[in-house]
Amino acid sequence: MTKLNLINKHWLNIQCSSCRHDVSVPVRKFIDLGVKDIFEVKAKSKCKQCGRKGDAEIVIYYRNEADVLREKNAAPDEDAASQK
């Protein structure tokens, strides 16, 4: 299973297998919480929309600083606004 410290500059897109709700989270947040690998992320995941636990699909991807800045400056969509 993928160790998070090897992909610490990447992000995870975590999608609930049941209701398809998804969220993107920097890997660094999980490392800071003491999570060590993707298996542990999946096992501890809980959907904020439907409450289902441990049933997530995870995609690892890389976002550079320009991508993050562009997203921060873009107008928020309805889903992003509801997560705050």
Helices and strands as residue ranges (DSSP letters): G 4-7, E 10-16, E 22-26, H 27-32, H 38-44, E 56-62, H 65-73, H 78-82
